[in-house]
Amino acid sequence: MKEKYAENHAVTTRTYTGVWLVLLILLASTIAVAKLRLLAQFSTLGSLLIASAKAGLVLAFFMHLKYEGRFLKMMLTVAIAALTVLIGLTFVDVWLR
């Protein structure tokens, strides 16, 4: 009997190269947001959103979360949601002072 977690997921070099290129583009956009400083309040938010996208790509492809089961994905979603709420409450507190 074949176990559920014994499946091999072959990820091609082309996929990794594509993800790497997207990460480089996101890095350039992070630098651009930091250099522009058009609206100081929203540059931090923009940087956090770009960093979240980069972290999502790393989690999905390089840490192979894309191929895991629903339970592990759900647990990660709950942890990220709790962290998002805590960071959001901190930003609200700072912005309203």
CNS distance restraints for C-alpha pairs under 8 A (distance, minus, plus):
assign (resid   2 and name CA) (resid   6 and name CA) 7.15 0.50 0.50
assign (resid   3 and name CA) (resid   7 and name CA) 7.55 0.50 0.50
assign (resid   9 and name CA) (resid  67 and name CA) 7.35 0.50 0.50
assign (resid  11 and name CA) (resid  15 and name CA) 6.63 0.50 0.50
assign (resid  11 and name CA) (resid  16 and name CA) 7.54 0.50 0.50
assign (resid  12 and name CA) (resid  16 and name CA) 6.69 0.50 0.50
assign (resid  13 and name CA) (resid  17 and name CA) 6.04 0.50 0.50
assign (resid  14 and name CA) (resid  18 and name CA) 6.11 0.50 0.50
assign (resid  15 and name CA) (resid  19 and name CA) 6.21 0.50 0.50
assign (resid  16 and name CA) (resid  20 and name CA) 6.06 0.50 0.50
assign (resid  16 and name CA) (resid  61 and name CA) 7.56 0.50 0.50
assign (resid  16 and name CA) (resid  62 and name CA) 7.94 0.50 0.50
assign (resid  17 and name CA) (resid  21 and name CA) 6.18 0.50 0.50
assign (resid  18 and name CA) (resid  22 and name CA) 6.27 0.50 0.50
assign (resid  19 and name CA) (resid  23 and name CA) 6.14 0.50 0.50
assign (resid  19 and name CA) (resid  57 and name CA) 7.14 0.50 0.50
assign (resid  19 and name CA) (resid  61 and name CA) 7.77 0.50 0.50
assign (resid  20 and name CA) (resid  24 and name CA) 6.25 0.50 0.50
assign (resid  21 and name CA) (resid  25 and name CA) 6.28 0.50 0.50
assign (resid  22 and name CA) (resid  26 and name CA) 6.17 0.50 0.50
assign (resid  23 and name CA) (resid  27 and name CA) 6.08 0.50 0.50
assign (resid  23 and name CA) (resid  54 and name CA) 6.17 0.50 0.50
assign (resid  23 and name CA) (resid  57 and name CA) 7.85 0.50 0.50
assign (resid  24 and name CA) (resid  28 and name CA) 6.25 0.50 0.50
assign (resid  25 and name CA) (resid  29 and name CA) 6.26 0.50 0.50
assign (resid  26 and name CA) (resid  30 and name CA) 6.13 0.50 0.50
assign (resid  26 and name CA) (resid  50 and name CA) 6.53 0.50 0.50
assign (resid  26 and name CA) (resid  54 and name CA) 6.97 0.50 0.50
assign (resid  27 and name CA) (resid  31 and name CA) 6.35 0.50 0.50
assign (resid  28 and name CA) (resid  32 and name CA) 6.14 0.50 0.50
assign (resid  29 and name CA) (resid  33 and name CA) 6.10 0.50 0.50
assign (resid  29 and name CA) (resid  50 and name CA) 7.77 0.50 0.50
assign (resid  30 and name CA) (resid  34 and name CA) 6.27 0.50 0.50
assign (resid  30 and name CA) (resid  47 and name CA) 5.83 0.50 0.50
assign (resid  30 and name CA) (resid  50 and name CA) 6.58 0.50 0.50
assign (resid  30 and name CA) (resid  51 and name CA) 7.84 0.50 0.50
assign (resid  31 and name CA) (resid  35 and name CA) 6.14 0.50 0.50
assign (resid  32 and name CA) (resid  36 and name CA) 6.02 0.50 0.50
assign (resid  33 and name CA) (resid  37 and name CA) 6.46 0.50 0.50
assign (resid  33 and name CA) (resid  43 and name CA) 6.10 0.50 0.50
assign (resid  33 and name CA) (resid  46 and name CA) 7.13 0.50 0.50
assign (resid  33 and name CA) (resid  47 and name CA) 6.80 0.50 0.50
assign (resid  34 and name CA) (resid  43 and name CA) 6.74 0.50 0.50
assign (resid  34 and name CA) (resid  47 and name CA) 7.56 0.50 0.50
assign (resid  37 and name CA) (resid  43 and name CA) 6.21 0.50 0.50
assign (resid  38 and name CA) (resid  43 and name CA) 7.38 0.50 0.50
assign (resid  39 and name CA) (resid  43 and name CA) 6.12 0.50 0.50
assign (resid  40 and name CA) (resid  44 and name CA) 7.01 0.50 0.50
assign (resid  41 and name CA) (resid  45 and name CA) 7.15 0.50 0.50
assign (resid  42 and name CA) (resid  46 and name CA) 5.99 0.50 0.50
assign (resid  43 and name CA) (resid  47 and name CA) 6.06 0.50 0.50
assign (resid  44 and name CA) (resid  48 and name CA) 6.17 0.50 0.50
assign (resid  45 and name CA) (resid  49 and name CA) 6.21 0.50 0.50
assign (resid  46 and name CA) (resid  50 and name CA) 6.21 0.50 0.50
assign (resid  47 and name CA) (resid  51 and name CA) 6.06 0.50 0.50
assign (resid  48 and name CA) (resid  52 and name CA) 6.06 0.50 0.50
assign (resid  49 and name CA) (resid  53 and name CA) 6.33 0.50 0.50
assign (resid  50 and name CA) (resid  54 and name CA) 6.32 0.50 0.50
assign (resid  51 and name CA) (resid  55 and name CA) 6.11 0.50 0.50
assign (resid  52 and name CA) (resid  56 and name CA) 6.06 0.50 0.50
assign (resid  53 and name CA) (resid  57 and name CA) 6.34 0.50 0.50
assign (resid  54 and name CA) (resid  58 and name CA) 6.33 0.50 0.50
assign (resid  55 and name CA) (resid  59 and name CA) 6.06 0.50 0.50
assign (resid  56 and name CA) (resid  60 and name CA) 5.98 0.50 0.50
assign (resid  57 and name CA) (resid  61 and name CA) 5.96 0.50 0.50
assign (resid  57 and name CA) (resid  62 and name CA) 7.59 0.50 0.50
assign (resid  58 and name CA) (resid  62 and name CA) 5.08 0.50 0.50
assign (resid  58 and name CA) (resid  63 and name CA) 6.39 0.50 0.50
assign (resid  59 and name CA) (resid  63 and name CA) 4.95 0.50 0.50
assign (resid  59 and name CA) (resid  64 and name CA) 6.67 0.50 0.50
assign (resid  59 and name CA) (resid  65 and name CA) 5.82 0.50 0.50
assign (resid  59 and name CA) (resid  66 and name CA) 7.85 0.50 0.50
assign (resid  60 and name CA) (resid  64 and name CA) 5.40 0.50 0.50
assign (resid  60 and name CA) (resid  65 and name CA) 4.62 0.50 0.50
assign (resid  60 and name CA) (resid  66 and name CA) 4.72 0.50 0.50
assign (resid  61 and name CA) (resid  65 and name CA) 6.72 0.50 0.50
assign (resid  61 and name CA) (resid  66 and name CA) 6.44 0.50 0.50
assign (resid  64 and name CA) (resid  68 and name CA) 7.09 0.50 0.50
assign (resid  65 and name CA) (resid  73 and name CA) 7.32 0.50 0.50
assign (resid  68 and name CA) (resid  72 and name CA) 6.71 0.50 0.50
assign (resid  68 and name CA) (resid  73 and name CA) 7.05 0.50 0.50
assign (resid  69 and name CA) (resid  73 and name CA) 6.56 0.50 0.50
assign (resid  70 and name CA) (resid  74 and name CA) 5.96 0.50 0.50
assign (resid  71 and name CA) (resid  75 and name CA) 6.20 0.50 0.50
assign (resid  72 and name CA) (resid  76 and name CA) 6.24 0.50 0.50
assign (resid  73 and name CA) (resid  77 and name CA) 6.12 0.50 0.50
assign (resid  74 and name CA) (resid  78 and name CA) 6.22 0.50 0.50
assign (resid  75 and name CA) (resid  79 and name CA) 6.31 0.50 0.50
assign (resid  76 and name CA) (resid  80 and name CA) 6.11 0.50 0.50
assign (resid  77 and name CA) (resid  81 and name CA) 5.99 0.50 0.50
assign (resid  78 and name CA) (resid  82 and name CA) 6.20 0.50 0.50
assign (resid  79 and name CA) (resid  83 and name CA) 6.27 0.50 0.50
assign (resid  80 and name CA) (resid  84 and name CA) 6.02 0.50 0.50
assign (resid  81 and name CA) (resid  85 and name CA) 6.21 0.50 0.50
assign (resid  82 and name CA) (resid  86 and name CA) 6.34 0.50 0.50
assign (resid  83 and name CA) (resid  87 and name CA) 6.17 0.50 0.50
assign (resid  84 and name CA) (resid  88 and name CA) 5.87 0.50 0.50
assign (resid  85 and name CA) (resid  89 and name CA) 6.07 0.50 0.50
assign (resid  86 and name CA) (resid  90 and name CA) 6.31 0.50 0.50
assign (resid  87 and name CA) (resid  91 and name CA) 6.29 0.50 0.50
assign (resid  88 and name CA) (resid  92 and name CA) 6.20 0.50 0.50
assign (resid  89 and name CA) (resid  93 and name CA) 6.18 0.50 0.50
assign (resid  90 and name CA) (resid  94 and name CA) 6.31 0.50 0.50
assign (resid  91 and name CA) (resid  95 and name CA) 5.97 0.50 0.50
assign (resid  92 and name CA) (resid  96 and name CA) 6.07 0.50 0.50
assign (resid  93 and name CA) (resid  97 and name CA) 6.57 0.50 0.50
